Amino acid sequence: MDISIIGSGYVGLVTGACFAELGNTVICADNDVKKISGLKKGLVPIYEPGLKELISYNLKNKRLKFTSSIREAVKASEVIFIAVGTPTLENGEADLTGIEKVARSIAQNMVGYRLIVEKSTVPVETCSWVKKTISTYVKKGYKFDVVSNPEFLREGSAINDFTHPDRIVIGAESLKAKQIMTNLYQPLNRPILITNIKSAELIKHASNAFLATKISFINALSRICDQVGADVKEVAQGMGLDSRIGGHFLRAGIGYGGSCFPKDLEAFITISRKLGYDFQILKAVRDTNQEQGAYVLQKIKDALWIIKDKTIAVLGLAFKPDTDDLRNSPSIALIMGLSREGARIRVYDPKAMAKAKEILKEAVFCKDPYQAARGADCLIVATEWNEFKELDFIKLKNTLKRQLIVDGRNIYEPGPLKELGFTYIGVGHGNE
């Protein structure tokens, strides 16, 4: 098929590259001329495993094209995905300005039937507004359909998530729209759930809110474990073996971050309030996540007594491994808290260093974990990169000034580290 993706951010690039890999002709459009210029040369502005190679391959084989002209994209494609950003406003609502502008541009540049697919994470009823906007500005009475097709891509595994999804959700009204979307995804041979549009819009927010709830629940439980001497990893394992619960997202730590969970949770709370329902469970989820970072910071203060003038090494800056995304990163928030206390910060991350230099002006950026640990009073693991799971602890012990490890992601077993002479502090491991 001929497909256009309006918005060449994280979702747009992954979606466009994967559809091209399936044999479609794809145009990715974005109003950021500098970004488009770089993408035409194969320069990918984000780190996602396999994405650069996928884009380069499909550029070379002329299945993937980049443009800064929405007009060009709309005229060339029957299926048009909207994948622009929907940042959070101060009142908690999603900013849908970009969605409206794109909908208007699509309407003004249509030259025949078009299927407009809302891919961005948006509040329920957004597709209705997209449909109204296009109806208002469309010329010559061209026919069109609007579909909701929420994305469920996890940063760090997005390509696999696209090609092997648990399910594909399509919210559509007309038979023609359902058939086109079904044919488009048929090569993946994965379960397709066809719903009405409003149900599809709600599925995305409901899914992310529920996953965030599981994380906040296990983080709250970790604090109980610390008080009574239980091991939260064992508790989570016991819970996860129940098929009704499952083990995914039951990992205690310093809290969730990224562009999706915080934004989507806030938007869902706001949507519910506007609809007349006070979603108190989700407010507690949000508050628990915010408190978890402060809880870990207090653990560090309890271990060091005085933070001021202490040298602290932080391993991991991205909000999760296999990405360079710093948005709402718990690591960055923790570093900011330590800096306010007067700590000297040394940091290392395999992929997020360049972006972090724009944020952490006072930190010392190091070439590897051992350089970061040199002369440090404390080592904090803030992101669970595989590289950090394979450290040489003998070398690390001789590098640190004080053998104190704060494992903010519970990636280590306390016993072996304590045998080596480390003071180990995890999350939910009892009173270490």
Sequence and secondary structure as in RCSB ss.txt:
>XXXX:A:sequence
MDISIIGSGYVGLVTGACFAELGNTVICADNDVKKISGLKKGLVPIYEPGLKELISYNLKNKRLKFTSSIREAVK
ASEVIFIAVGTPTLENGEADLTGIEKVARSIAQNMVGYRLIVEKSTVPVETCSWVKKTISTYVKKGYKFDVVSNP
EFLREGSAINDFTHPDRIVIGAESLKAKQIMTNLYQPLNRPILITNIKSAELIKHASNAFLATKISFINALSRIC
DQVGADVKEVAQGMGLDSRIGGHFLRAGIGYGGSCFPKDLEAFITISRKLGYDFQILKAVRDTNQEQGAYVLQKI
KDALWIIKDKTIAVLGLAFKPDTDDLRNSPSIALIMGLSREGARIRVYDPKAMAKAKEILKEAVFCKDPYQAARG
ADCLIVATEWNEFKELDFIKLKNTLKRQLIVDGRNIYEPGPLKELGFTYIGVGHGNE
>XXXX:A:secstr
 EEEEE  SHHHHHHHHHHHHTT EEEEE S HHHHHHHHTT  SS  TTHHHHHHHHHHTTSEEEES HHHHHH
H SEEEE     B TTS B  HHHHHHHHHHHHH  S EEEEE S   TTHHHHHHHHHHHH STT  EEEEE  
    TTSHHHHHHS S EEEE SSHHHHHHHHHHHGGG   EEEE HHHHHHHHHHHHHHHHHHHHHHHHHHHHH
HHHT  HHHHHHHHHTSTTT STT   SS   TTTHHHHHHHHHHHHHHTT   HHHHHHHHHHHHHHHHHHHHH
HHHHS  TT EEEEE  SSSTT    TT HHHHHHHHHHHTT EEEEE SS HHHHTTT SSSEE SSHHHHHTT
 SEEEE S  HHHHT  HHHHHHH SS EEEETT  S HHHHHHTT EEE SSS   
